[in-house]
Amino acid sequence: MRTIAAAIFLTSLKAASVLAGEADVSALAASAQTAFREGKRDEAIELATKVIEADKKNLQSWWQRAQLYDAMRQHEKAIADAGEILKVDPKAAKVLQFRGCEYFKTGQLKESIADFDAYIALAPDAEPHHWQRGISYYYMGDYEKGRKQFEIHQTVNASDVENAVFHFICVAKKDGVEKARASLIKIDQDLRVPMMQIFALYAGTGTAEQVLEAARKGTVDAKILKDRLFYAHLYLGLFFDASGDDQKTREHIFKAAGDYAQEHYMGDVAKVHAAILRKK
């Protein structure tokens, strides 16, 4: 499960060079692109802002900066820039999808679902693919809608343990672990480590220790190991949450959101969950 890659838009930043047909704007756009590529993110934002100031009516410039803010994890600012676009073009589907993800990352669950719903209304073929909306439903406590979303997602993504897990926890929260296990979506093969051990845990044929053992097994790059342990702790935390073990839920979710934090959408899921736990 992945969100829109923020870096994608930067490859198109040169498009801003046509703003007002001015050479200085073209130079600013190119400089912003270069600054981001070199890791000078504050400078990139400053330059992108100057591009916007050169032509505030050009929606592409707002879109570019919104995605740059996302890359820098300044999600409230990304939401604001996306909002500027939607004031002019309320049917900008990709912007609705983007802002829905940003709302989720800031814990604004109701708003995220509203944007996802609006996006799907404009792009109905996207509905089976929209696992992000299912996750927002789960954290909103709308478990029945979450269950249905993950069931239709299964029709387009048949080998994803994560989808089966979120379906499980939606059912478990509503009807209990026993019914969730009875309706567990069957996954024959998910090649990512330690996904099949996670599946076995939820199926009742594996253990938490086996999940962690599989994640640590072998000699792998430190980045790969961190990623494996992130997923191990995230899905252990979700399992114990569904099982009603608050202590183990906190132990694993805080590890996923802290020691093994990741800068992708599922990393944001762990952070949102951790924030909810801290509020309790």
C-alpha positions as CSV (number, residue, x, y, z in Angstrom):
1,M,0.0,0.0,0.0
2,R,1.5,3.2,-1.1
3,T,0.3,6.8,-1.6
4,I,1.0,9.3,-4.4
5,A,4.8,9.8,-4.6
6,A,5.4,13.4,-3.9
7,A,8.6,13.4,-5.9
8,I,6.7,12.7,-9.1
9,F,5.5,16.2,-9.4
10,L,9.0,17.6,-9.3
11,T,9.8,16.1,-12.6
12,S,7.1,18.4,-14.0
13,L,8.1,21.5,-12.2
14,K,9.6,23.0,-15.4
15,A,6.0,23.3,-16.6
16,A,5.8,26.4,-14.3
17,S,8.3,28.1,-16.7
18,V,5.4,29.1,-19.0
19,L,3.8,31.2,-16.3
20,A,3.4,34.7,-17.7
21,G,5.9,33.8,-20.3
22,E,8.7,35.4,-18.3
23,A,12.3,34.2,-18.3
24,D,12.7,34.9,-14.6
25,V,9.8,32.6,-13.7
26,S,11.3,29.9,-15.9
27,A,14.5,30.3,-14.0
28,L,12.8,30.2,-10.6
29,A,11.0,26.9,-11.6
30,A,14.2,25.3,-12.7
31,S,16.0,26.5,-9.6
32,A,13.3,25.1,-7.3
33,Q,13.6,21.7,-9.1
34,T,17.4,21.7,-8.7
35,A,17.2,22.7,-5.0
36,F,14.8,19.9,-4.2
37,R,16.9,17.4,-6.1
38,E,19.9,18.5,-4.1
39,G,18.1,18.1,-0.8
40,K,17.7,21.9,-0.2
41,R,14.1,21.6,0.7
42,D,13.6,25.0,2.4
43,E,15.2,26.7,-0.6
44,A,12.9,24.7,-2.9
45,I,9.9,25.9,-1.0
46,E,11.0,29.5,-1.1
47,L,11.6,29.3,-4.9
48,A,8.3,27.5,-5.5
49,T,6.5,30.3,-3.5
50,K,8.1,32.9,-5.8
51,V,6.7,31.0,-8.8
52,I,3.2,31.2,-7.2
53,E,3.7,34.9,-6.5
54,A,4.5,35.4,-10.2
55,D,1.1,34.1,-11.2
56,K,-1.3,33.2,-8.4
57,K,-4.0,32.2,-10.9
58,N,-2.0,29.3,-12.3
59,L,-3.3,26.2,-10.6
60,Q,-0.2,24.1,-11.6
61,S,2.0,26.2,-9.3
62,W,-0.2,25.6,-6.3
63,W,-0.3,21.9,-7.1
64,Q,3.5,21.8,-7.3
65,R,4.0,23.4,-4.0
66,A,1.3,21.3,-2.3
67,Q,3.1,18.1,-3.2
68,L,6.4,19.6,-2.2
69,Y,4.9,20.4,1.3
70,D,3.8,16.7,1.4
71,A,7.3,15.6,0.7
72,M,8.5,17.7,3.5
73,R,5.7,16.4,5.8
74,Q,4.1,19.8,6.2
75,H,0.7,18.4,5.7
76,E,-1.4,21.3,6.9
77,K,0.3,23.5,4.3
78,A,-0.2,20.9,1.6
79,I,-4.0,20.9,2.5
80,A,-4.1,24.7,2.2
81,D,-2.5,24.7,-1.2
82,A,-4.8,21.9,-2.4
83,G,-7.7,23.9,-1.2
84,E,-6.7,26.9,-3.3
85,I,-7.0,24.7,-6.4
86,L,-10.3,23.2,-5.3
87,K,-11.8,26.7,-4.8
88,V,-11.3,27.2,-8.6
89,D,-11.8,23.6,-9.7
90,P,-13.9,21.6,-7.2
91,K,-13.8,18.6,-9.6
92,A,-10.0,18.3,-9.7
93,A,-10.1,14.6,-9.0
94,K,-6.4,14.0,-8.3
95,V,-6.3,17.0,-6.0
96,L,-9.3,15.6,-4.0
97,Q,-7.5,12.3,-3.7
98,F,-4.3,14.0,-2.6
99,R,-6.0,16.2,0.0
100,G,-7.9,13.2,1.3
101,C,-4.5,11.5,2.0
102,E,-3.2,14.7,3.6
103,Y,-6.3,15.0,5.8
104,F,-5.7,11.4,7.0
105,K,-2.1,12.1,7.8
106,T,-3.1,14.9,10.1
107,G,-5.8,12.7,11.8
108,Q,-8.7,14.6,10.1
109,L,-10.6,11.4,9.4
110,K,-14.0,12.7,8.5
111,E,-12.5,15.2,6.1
112,S,-10.4,12.5,4.5
113,I,-13.4,10.3,3.8
114,A,-15.3,13.3,2.4
115,D,-12.5,14.0,-0.1
116,F,-12.1,10.3,-1.0
117,D,-15.9,10.0,-1.6
118,A,-15.8,13.1,-3.8
119,Y,-12.8,11.6,-5.7
120,I,-14.6,8.3,-6.3
121,A,-17.8,10.1,-7.4
122,L,-15.6,11.7,-10.2
123,A,-13.7,8.5,-10.9
124,P,-15.9,5.5,-10.0
125,D,-13.6,3.0,-11.5
126,A,-11.1,3.9,-8.7
127,E,-13.4,2.6,-6.0
128,P,-12.2,-1.0,-5.8
129,H,-8.6,0.2,-5.6
130,H,-9.3,2.7,-2.8
131,W,-7.8,1.0,0.2
132,Q,-7.0,4.4,1.7
133,R,-10.7,5.0,2.2
134,G,-11.0,1.7,3.9
135,I,-8.3,2.6,6.4
136,S,-10.0,6.0,7.1
137,Y,-13.3,4.1,7.7
138,Y,-11.5,1.8,10.2
139,Y,-10.1,4.7,12.2
140,M,-13.4,6.5,12.1
141,G,-15.0,3.4,13.7
142,D,-17.2,2.8,10.6
143,Y,-16.2,-0.9,10.5
144,E,-19.0,-2.1,8.2
145,K,-18.0,0.3,5.5
146,G,-14.4,-0.6,6.0
147,R,-15.2,-4.3,5.7
148,K,-17.0,-3.7,2.4
149,Q,-14.2,-1.5,1.1
150,F,-11.6,-4.2,1.8
151,E,-13.8,-6.9,0.2
152,I,-14.0,-5.0,-3.1
153,H,-10.3,-4.2,-2.9
154,Q,-9.7,-7.9,-2.8
155,T,-11.1,-8.2,-6.3
156,V,-8.3,-6.1,-7.7
157,N,-5.5,-7.0,-5.3
158,A,-5.8,-10.7,-4.5
159,S,-2.3,-11.3,-2.9
160,D,-2.2,-8.6,-0.3
161,V,-2.0,-9.7,3.3
162,E,-2.5,-6.1,4.4
163,N,-5.9,-6.0,2.8
164,A,-6.9,-9.3,4.5
165,V,-5.6,-7.9,7.9
166,F,-7.6,-4.7,7.6
167,H,-10.7,-6.7,6.7
168,F,-10.1,-8.9,9.7
169,I,-9.8,-6.0,12.2
170,C,-12.9,-4.3,10.8
171,V,-14.9,-7.5,11.4
172,A,-13.2,-8.1,14.8
173,K,-14.1,-4.7,16.0
174,K,-17.7,-5.1,15.0
175,D,-18.4,-8.9,15.6
176,G,-15.4,-10.2,17.5
177,V,-12.2,-12.1,16.7
178,E,-13.8,-15.5,16.2
179,K,-16.0,-14.2,13.4
180,A,-13.2,-12.2,11.9
181,R,-11.1,-15.4,11.8
182,A,-13.9,-17.3,10.2
183,S,-14.2,-14.7,7.5
184,L,-10.5,-14.1,7.0
185,I,-9.7,-13.4,3.3
186,K,-7.5,-16.2,2.1
187,I,-4.1,-15.2,0.8
188,D,-2.0,-17.9,-0.8
189,Q,1.2,-15.9,-1.4
190,D,2.5,-12.5,-0.5
191,L,6.2,-12.5,-1.1
192,R,7.0,-9.6,1.2
193,V,8.7,-10.5,4.5
194,P,7.1,-11.1,7.0
195,M,3.6,-11.0,5.4
196,M,2.8,-14.7,5.4
197,Q,3.8,-15.0,9.1
198,I,1.5,-12.1,9.8
199,F,-1.3,-13.9,7.9
200,A,-0.7,-17.0,10.0
201,L,-1.0,-15.0,13.2
202,Y,-4.3,-13.6,12.2
203,A,-5.5,-17.0,10.9
204,G,-4.7,-18.5,14.3
205,T,-1.9,-20.8,13.1
206,G,1.1,-18.6,13.9
207,T,2.5,-16.5,16.7
208,A,3.8,-13.0,17.3
209,E,7.3,-14.5,18.0
210,Q,7.3,-16.1,14.6
211,V,6.4,-12.8,12.9
212,L,9.4,-11.0,14.5
213,E,11.7,-14.0,13.9
214,A,10.8,-13.9,10.2
215,A,11.4,-10.2,10.0
216,R,14.9,-10.5,11.5
217,K,15.9,-13.6,9.6
218,G,18.8,-13.5,7.2
219,T,21.5,-10.9,6.5
220,V,19.8,-7.9,4.9
221,D,20.5,-4.2,4.4
222,A,19.7,-2.1,7.5
223,K,17.0,-0.2,5.6
224,I,15.3,-3.5,4.6
225,L,15.4,-4.8,8.1
226,K,13.9,-1.6,9.5
227,D,11.1,-1.8,6.9
228,R,10.4,-5.5,7.8
229,L,10.3,-4.6,11.5
230,F,8.0,-1.7,10.8
231,Y,5.4,-3.9,9.2
232,A,5.9,-6.6,11.8
233,H,5.2,-4.2,14.7
234,L,2.4,-2.4,12.9
235,Y,0.4,-5.6,12.3
236,L,1.2,-7.0,15.7
237,G,-0.2,-3.8,17.1
238,L,-3.3,-4.0,15.1
239,F,-3.8,-7.7,16.0
240,F,-3.5,-7.0,19.7
241,D,-5.8,-4.0,19.3
242,A,-8.4,-6.2,17.7
243,S,-7.8,-8.8,20.5
244,G,-8.3,-6.2,23.3
245,D,-4.8,-6.2,24.7
246,D,-4.1,-2.5,25.2
247,Q,-0.6,-3.0,26.6
248,K,0.7,-5.0,23.7
249,T,-1.1,-2.7,21.3
250,R,0.8,0.3,22.6
251,E,4.1,-1.6,22.7
252,H,4.0,-2.5,19.0
253,I,2.3,0.6,17.6
254,F,4.7,2.9,19.3
255,K,7.6,0.9,17.9
256,A,6.2,1.0,14.4
257,A,5.6,4.8,14.7
258,G,8.9,5.4,16.5
259,D,11.9,3.2,16.3
260,Y,10.9,1.7,12.9
261,A,9.0,4.7,11.5
262,Q,8.7,4.9,7.7
263,E,8.0,7.8,5.4
264,H,5.2,6.3,3.4
265,Y,1.4,6.0,3.8
266,M,1.5,2.9,6.0
267,G,4.1,4.8,8.1
268,D,1.5,7.5,8.5
269,V,-1.1,4.9,9.5
270,A,1.2,3.9,12.4
271,K,1.6,7.6,13.4
272,V,-2.1,8.2,13.3
273,H,-2.7,5.2,15.4
274,A,-0.1,6.2,17.9
275,A,-1.6,9.7,18.1
276,I,-5.0,8.1,18.9
277,L,-3.4,6.0,21.6
278,R,-1.7,9.0,23.2
279,K,-5.1,10.8,23.5
280,K,-6.6,8.0,25.4
